[in-house]
Amino acid sequence: MLLLANGASGIQPTEKERAKIQEALSQVMENLARQIVRDGEGARKLITIEISGAPGDEAAERIARSICEFTAGQDCDRRV
């Protein structure tokens, strides 16, 4: 996906409008990412794990990898 904006229109979106645009783009990108995973050769499972309250990104990744390995019963690749 390529998204370009050069300001030529002169439109200045409000913070509320910017938030709506950001949410819409996030939904589209997440949907595309899930489609890519589902279409992957040899893909048998799609596991989505959301971590909150972890002390940092590394801790969140360790927790997610542990949950993934426990759930899938195998090593999870580096897409965590």
TORDO-241893 format. One record per residue (C-alpha): residue in three letters; chain; x, z, y. Coordinates in pm, 1 decimal. Example, Ala and Ser with C-alpha at 12.3 -4.5 7.8 and 13.67 -1.06 7.14 Angstrom:
TORDO-241893
<aa=ALA | ch=A | u=1230.0 | w=780.0 | v=-450.0> .
<aa=SER | ch=A | u=1367.0 | w=714.0 | v=-106.0> .
end
This chain:
TORDO-241893
<aa=MET | ch=A | u=0.0 | w=0.0 | v=0.0> .
<aa=LEU | ch=A | u=123.5 | w=-84.5 | v=343.9> .
<aa=LEU | ch=A | u=-29.4 | w=76.3 | v=649.4> .
<aa=LEU | ch=A | u=79.6 | w=-37.8 | v=994.0> .
<aa=ALA | ch=A | u=-18.1 | w=77.0 | v=1341.6> .
<aa=ASN | ch=A | u=151.0 | w=-42.0 | v=1659.1> .
<aa=GLY | ch=A | u=-84.9 | w=105.1 | v=1919.2> .
<aa=ALA | ch=A | u=-176.7 | w=-238.7 | v=2056.6> .
<aa=SER | ch=A | u=-549.8 | w=-158.7 | v=2045.4> .
<aa=GLY | ch=A | u=-504.3 | w=129.0 | v=2288.6> .
<aa=ILE | ch=A | u=-737.7 | w=347.9 | v=2083.0> .
<aa=GLN | ch=A | u=-637.4 | w=714.3 | v=2079.2> .
<aa=PRO | ch=A | u=-807.4 | w=887.8 | v=1783.6> .
<aa=THR | ch=A | u=-906.0 | w=1251.2 | v=1822.0> .
<aa=GLU | ch=A | u=-762.7 | w=1518.4 | v=1594.4> .
<aa=LYS | ch=A | u=-1090.2 | w=1517.9 | v=1400.0> .
<aa=GLU | ch=A | u=-1068.8 | w=1139.4 | v=1352.0> .
<aa=ARG | ch=A | u=-703.8 | w=1165.9 | v=1247.8> .
<aa=ALA | ch=A | u=-796.4 | w=1427.7 | v=988.2> .
<aa=LYS | ch=A | u=-1067.9 | w=1199.3 | v=848.7> .
<aa=ILE | ch=A | u=-823.7 | w=908.3 | v=827.3> .
<aa=GLN | ch=A | u=-563.5 | w=1126.3 | v=656.7> .
<aa=GLU | ch=A | u=-818.7 | w=1253.1 | v=402.3> .
<aa=ALA | ch=A | u=-942.0 | w=900.0 | v=327.8> .
<aa=LEU | ch=A | u=-585.3 | w=771.8 | v=280.0> .
<aa=SER | ch=A | u=-501.6 | w=1067.8 | v=54.9> .
<aa=GLN | ch=A | u=-805.1 | w=995.3 | v=-163.8> .
<aa=VAL | ch=A | u=-715.3 | w=625.7 | v=-193.2> .
<aa=MET | ch=A | u=-351.1 | w=701.0 | v=-276.5> .
<aa=GLU | ch=A | u=-442.9 | w=964.7 | v=-536.5> .
<aa=ASN | ch=A | u=-689.5 | w=724.5 | v=-697.2> .
<aa=LEU | ch=A | u=-425.7 | w=450.2 | v=-713.1> .
<aa=ALA | ch=A | u=-167.3 | w=690.0 | v=-858.6> .
<aa=ARG | ch=A | u=-409.9 | w=796.5 | v=-1132.9> .
<aa=GLN | ch=A | u=-487.6 | w=433.2 | v=-1215.1> .
<aa=ILE | ch=A | u=-116.4 | w=356.3 | v=-1247.2> .
<aa=VAL | ch=A | u=-69.8 | w=647.4 | v=-1488.7> .
<aa=ARG | ch=A | u=-373.8 | w=552.7 | v=-1698.2> .
<aa=ASP | ch=A | u=-255.9 | w=191.0 | v=-1722.3> .
<aa=GLY | ch=A | u=94.6 | w=292.6 | v=-1831.6> .
<aa=GLU | ch=A | u=218.1 | w=163.2 | v=-2163.8> .
<aa=GLY | ch=A | u=206.4 | w=434.6 | v=-2425.4> .
<aa=ALA | ch=A | u=20.8 | w=676.3 | v=-2199.3> .
<aa=ARG | ch=A | u=-208.5 | w=892.4 | v=-2409.9> .
<aa=LYS | ch=A | u=-285.2 | w=1179.7 | v=-2176.1> .
<aa=LEU | ch=A | u=-333.0 | w=1250.9 | v=-1808.6> .
<aa=ILE | ch=A | u=-292.6 | w=1615.9 | v=-1721.9> .
<aa=THR | ch=A | u=-348.7 | w=1730.4 | v=-1364.5> .
<aa=ILE | ch=A | u=-217.9 | w=2073.4 | v=-1269.9> .
<aa=GLU | ch=A | u=-263.3 | w=2229.8 | v=-928.0> .
<aa=ILE | ch=A | u=-45.2 | w=2529.9 | v=-847.0> .
<aa=SER | ch=A | u=-115.7 | w=2763.5 | v=-556.5> .
<aa=GLY | ch=A | u=53.8 | w=3084.7 | v=-455.0> .
<aa=ALA | ch=A | u=393.8 | w=2999.5 | v=-602.0> .
<aa=PRO | ch=A | u=688.8 | w=3133.2 | v=-401.3> .
<aa=GLY | ch=A | u=831.8 | w=2781.2 | v=-360.3> .
<aa=ASP | ch=A | u=834.9 | w=2422.3 | v=-484.8> .
<aa=GLU | ch=A | u=1085.6 | w=2489.1 | v=-763.0> .
<aa=ALA | ch=A | u=879.5 | w=2778.8 | v=-897.4> .
<aa=ALA | ch=A | u=563.0 | w=2567.5 | v=-878.8> .
<aa=GLU | ch=A | u=736.0 | w=2288.4 | v=-1072.2> .
<aa=ARG | ch=A | u=856.0 | w=2531.9 | v=-1342.6> .
<aa=ILE | ch=A | u=503.9 | w=2672.1 | v=-1378.5> .
<aa=ALA | ch=A | u=347.8 | w=2324.2 | v=-1392.0> .
<aa=ARG | ch=A | u=602.1 | w=2205.3 | v=-1650.2> .
<aa=SER | ch=A | u=538.2 | w=2512.2 | v=-1867.9> .
<aa=ILE | ch=A | u=161.3 | w=2460.5 | v=-1853.4> .
<aa=CYS | ch=A | u=202.1 | w=2091.4 | v=-1926.3> .
<aa=GLU | ch=A | u=428.5 | w=2151.8 | v=-2226.6> .
<aa=PHE | ch=A | u=195.3 | w=2419.8 | v=-2362.0> .
<aa=THR | ch=A | u=-113.0 | w=2201.2 | v=-2316.0> .
<aa=ALA | ch=A | u=37.0 | w=1874.0 | v=-2438.3> .
<aa=GLY | ch=A | u=239.4 | w=2033.8 | v=-2715.6> .
<aa=GLN | ch=A | u=544.2 | w=1831.0 | v=-2619.3> .
<aa=ASP | ch=A | u=802.6 | w=1787.8 | v=-2345.8> .
<aa=CYS | ch=A | u=659.4 | w=1655.0 | v=-2023.3> .
<aa=ASP | ch=A | u=854.8 | w=1386.7 | v=-1847.2> .
<aa=ARG | ch=A | u=983.6 | w=1407.8 | v=-1491.0> .
<aa=ARG | ch=A | u=655.7 | w=1306.5 | v=-1329.4> .
<aa=VAL | ch=A | u=579.0 | w=1673.9 | v=-1268.4> .
end
